[in-house]
């Protein structure tokens, strides 16, 4: 998952969707951190 995220973020955006507001940015960050936490917790249980 982490490798996918890194590669995805390195790719240029093919269009300009306009600026993100703070709420959208915070929501995206919360979702990404939740995914990374779940991935980390899953790795610890193996």
Backbone as CSV, one residue per row, in Angstrom:
resi,resn,N_x,N_y,N_z,CA_x,CA_y,CA_z,C_x,C_y,C_z
1,UNK,0.825,-1.196,0.000,0.000,0.000,0.000,0.864,1.252,0.000
2,UNK,1.896,1.264,0.817,2.752,2.439,0.920,3.448,2.720,-0.402
3,UNK,3.934,1.671,-1.070,4.595,1.857,-2.371,3.629,2.452,-3.386
4,UNK,2.402,1.984,-3.385,1.395,2.526,-4.294,1.172,4.004,-4.021
5,UNK,1.052,4.374,-2.751,0.798,5.767,-2.389,1.939,6.660,-2.833
6,UNK,3.165,6.223,-2.598,4.337,7.011,-3.008,4.344,7.204,-4.515
7,UNK,4.159,6.137,-5.260,4.156,6.237,-6.721,3.004,7.088,-7.224
8,UNK,1.851,6.928,-6.624,0.686,7.704,-7.037,0.933,9.196,-6.846
9,UNK,1.518,9.560,-5.717,1.759,10.971,-5.436,2.861,11.560,-6.308
10,UNK,3.715,10.734,-6.858,4.779,11.215,-7.750,4.274,11.524,-9.156
11,UNK,3.142,10.957,-9.512,2.611,11.141,-10.862,1.999,12.536,-11.002
12,UNK,2.223,13.179,-12.143,1.619,14.492,-12.343,0.101,14.371,-12.491
13,UNK,-0.592,15.363,-12.030,-2.047,15.399,-12.141,-2.399,15.813,-13.565
14,UNK,-3.223,15.031,-14.281,-3.514,15.340,-15.677,-4.441,16.542,-15.883
15,UNK,-5.030,17.035,-14.823,-5.924,18.187,-14.956,-5.876,18.997,-13.681
16,UNK,-6.334,20.208,-13.774,-6.372,21.067,-12.594,-7.787,21.076,-12.047
17,UNK,-7.961,20.474,-10.903,-9.293,20.423,-10.299,-9.541,21.620,-9.395
18,UNK,-8.619,22.548,-9.386,-8.753,23.724,-8.545,-8.147,23.482,-7.178
19,UNK,-8.015,24.517,-6.410,-7.408,24.370,-5.081,-8.318,23.592,-4.127
20,UNK,-7.690,22.839,-3.256,-8.431,22.121,-2.221,-8.598,23.039,-1.019
21,UNK,-9.745,22.964,-0.406,-9.893,23.760,0.813,-9.353,22.960,1.997
22,UNK,-9.216,23.619,3.125,-8.620,22.986,4.304,-9.391,21.752,4.757
23,UNK,-10.708,21.783,4.640,-11.520,20.640,5.068,-11.240,19.412,4.209
24,UNK,-11.131,19.595,2.899,-10.835,18.476,2.003,-9.443,17.909,2.278
25,UNK,-8.484,18.794,2.492,-7.119,18.364,2.779,-7.064,17.582,4.089
26,UNK,-7.718,18.079,5.108,-7.730,17.404,6.412,-8.408,16.047,6.317
27,UNK,-9.515,15.963,5.589,-10.227,14.691,5.431,-9.351,13.669,4.707
28,UNK,-8.669,14.103,3.646,-7.795,13.197,2.905,-6.637,12.718,3.785
29,UNK,-6.077,13.624,4.564,-4.985,13.246,5.464,-5.463,12.256,6.518
30,UNK,-6.636,12.491,7.095,-7.188,11.571,8.093,-7.392,10.177,7.508
31,UNK,-7.913,10.125,6.295,-8.145,8.826,5.653,-6.831,8.114,5.369
32,UNK,-5.824,8.865,4.899,-4.536,8.242,4.597,-3.860,7.729,5.864
33,UNK,-3.881,8.526,6.941,-3.280,8.079,8.189,-4.007,6.867,8.752
34,UNK,-5.318,6.802,8.609,-6.076,5.634,9.073,-5.656,4.388,8.301
35,UNK,-5.477,4.521,6.989,-5.026,3.385,6.186,-3.624,2.944,6.591
36,UNK,-2.729,3.910,6.799,-1.365,3.567,7.191,-1.330,2.937,8.578
37,UNK,-2.145,3.434,9.508,-2.218,2.831,10.841,-2.714,1.399,10.763
38,UNK,-3.734,1.163,9.954,-4.267,-0.190,9.797,-3.208,-1.115,9.198
39,UNK,-2.480,-0.600,8.217,-1.415,-1.397,7.592,-0.327,-1.732,8.610
40,UNK,0.052,-0.758,9.412,1.085,-0.973,10.423,0.611,-1.975,11.484
41,UNK,-0.621,-1.828,11.942,-1.157,-2.750,12.942,-1.270,-4.167,12.402
42,UNK,-1.632,-4.296,11.151,-1.725,-5.612,10.529,-0.344,-6.261,10.453
43,UNK,0.668,-5.485,10.144,2.033,-6.010,10.046,2.534,-6.483,11.408
44,UNK,2.132,-5.810,12.481,2.569,-6.179,13.829,1.959,-7.502,14.281
45,UNK,0.796,-7.864,13.773,0.117,-9.085,14.211,0.597,-10.315,13.448
46,UNK,1.438,-10.123,12.476,1.937,-11.268,11.702,3.095,-11.944,12.370
